[in-house]
Amino acid sequence: MSEANRAALHAIDSAIFCVSLTHGAPSSLHDVQRNALHGGGADRWLDKSFQLVVTENAKAAVNFEHAWGDGVAVLRYFNEVYAASNALPPDSSAERPAAAAAAPRRLVLEVPPAVRAAVTKARATPTPNPNPDPSPHPNTDPNPNYPKAGRDPHPSTEPPPPRRLTLAPSPPKARASFDATIASTELATLESDAFSSGLLKQHRVSPDGMLQTAI
């Protein structure tokens, strides 16, 4: 490994977290959740303790790797960052905290021509549509028989129609593996204000236990 690559990987690996300025502007709750969960894959460092994901239309989320700790610590971090951001002046011309003394430093990786060509080929390769349901319903998912908000909770027992996939004859293995995993990932979204953690505690029910039971 070259010294430049070694230094770049060390900088990434030793960082507390990563920030992913991801492409796209998801609007529906379902699409925002999909983007926060995996996105396109190429702009994430998925083995990092956690990473901040920000889209082009300023949708933000936290994606964290679960092996190092529980979600309670991440939720506290999330709540404190949210409270601090809300405390900032709404007027952009108002006084802001001083910027960091050190400017961002671009990390440059030395990529051999053969590897660069393989990456270019992978990016140009048509990949499976991870959301083949043509319905405009925001809670679409690769499995049309999965119960979703606003849909019949007792779906038909008939097999779903074939998925419409577009694959190159021999797609790069990493890209194909990632896309196959995404295509097989079910995600249903539901936003409700019917109850809150305060209401659950009034009835002596643990909010965490409630969510674990629901999952």
N, C-alpha and C positions, 0 to 999 in steps of 0.2 A: 504494500500500500504506500502511495506517495505521502510525503510529509504534509502537503496541502490538504489531501483528503483526510489524513489522520487528524489534523487540527480542526477541520470543519466538523467531522463526526464527533470529536471530543467536545466541541462547543455545543452541539445539539444535545449530546448525551448528558452533559453536566448542567444544562439549563434546568431551571425549576419547572418550567412548562413551555409549551409552544403556542403560538398564535397562528391560526389558519385563516388567511384572507381568501375565502373560497369563491369560486366563480358561481354565477347564477343569482337569481332573485326570486326565491320561493315565496309564494303568497299564502297558500292555504296552510292550515295547521299541519295537515298530513305531509305536505311537501317540505315544510320547515323541519319536521321531525325526521324525515328521511335524510335530509341534508345534514342534520346534526348527528345522526347515527353513523353514517358512512360516507355520504357525498359521492364524489367520483373516485375516491381512493387515492388519487395521485398527489393530492395536496395535504395529506395528513401524515402525522408521525404517530401511528396507532399504539406503539408500545410505550409512549410517554405517560408519566403519571397522570397528567391531564392536559388538555389543550382547549384554548378558546377558539371557537369557530364563529367567524363573522362573515355574513354574505354581502353581496353588492348593495342590497337594499336595507342594510343595517340590522338584519336579524342576527341575534347573538345566542350562543349556547355554549355549554361546557360538556365536553366529551372526555370521560376519564377511564383509565384502565383499572379494573376492579381488584387486581391481585394485591396491591399494596395497602388497601384500606377500604373502609366502608363509605357508603354514600353520605353519611351524616356529616363527615368532615368536609366533603365537597359542597354539600348544601349550605353549611355555615359560611364557607368561603363565598359561595354564590350570593347569599343574602347580604353579606357585608359589602361586597363589591357593588351590588344593586343599591344598597342604602347610600354608599359613598357617591355613586354616580348621580343619584337623585338630589344629593346635597349640593352639586355643582350649580353655579349660576346658569339659568336658562339662556341668558343673553351671551352670544359668542364674543361680544366686544367687552364683556365684563372681565375683571381680573381673574386669571386662572393660576393654578399652581405652577411653579417654575418647572420648566422642562428638564428632563434628565441631562446630566452633564455629558454623558457619553452618547454619541450619535450611533444609530444602528450601523452594524458592519455587515456588508454583504459576504456571504460564505460562497466560495467558488470551489466546485468539485472538478477534479481533472478526470474527465470521462473519455476512455479510449474510443476511437472512431467506430469500432465494431459494436460496442455497447450503445453508443449514441444512435447508431442506425437501428438497433433493435428497439430502443425506446421510441424512436420516430415511427417505426412500423407498428408498434403496439398502440400508439395514439391514433394512428390512421385506420386501424382495424375496426370494422363494424362490430358492435357488441350487442348482446341481448338487451332487449328493453326490459328493465326490472319492474315496470309497471304497465303491463300490456292491456289492462282493462281500459277500453275506450270510453267508458262512462265519465261524464264531467263531475261525478260525485267526488268531493275532496278526500274521502276515505277509501280510495282505491288501493288495491293490493294484488300481488301476483296470484293469490289464491281466492277466486271469486266465491268459494263456499265458506270463507271465514266470516263469522258474525261481525258486523260493523255497525257503528252508530247510524241509525236511520234506515237500517235494512232489516229484512226478515231474519229473526234469530234462529229460525228453523228452515234452513235452505233446502233446496231440492237435493235428492239423493243421486240425481243423474250426474255422470262425470262431467267435469268442466270442459269447455272447448279447448282444442290444442292451443298452446301458447305460440304466439307469432314471434319467432326468434330469427334474427339475421346474423349468421356466423360466417366468418371467413373459413376457407377449407382447413387451414392450420393456424388458428390464432395463437399468439404467444401464450405460453402456459400460465404465467402469472396473471395476465389480464383476463384470460378465460376463466381461471380459478376464482378470481375476485368477482367477476360478473355472475358466475354460476352461484356463488354464495349469496350475492345480493338478490338474485332472482328467486332464490329459495327462502328468503327472509320475509316472514309475515309481519306486518305492522298495521295495527288498528288504532285510531286516535279518537278520543272522546273528551270534549271539554264541557264540564258541568259545574254549576255553582249550587247544586242541590245540598251539598254538605261541605263542611270545612273541618280542619283539625280541631278547632275550638268546639264544634258541635260533637265530634267524636269523643273528646275528652269529657264533655258534660255527661255522656253516657258511659263513661269509664271504659272506653275502647281506645286502644293504642293506635294512633294514626299510622305508624310504621307497620304494625301488625295487620291493620286493615289493608294496606297496600300489598303486603306480602301475600295475604289471603287472596286478594283480587288477582294477583299475578299467577 
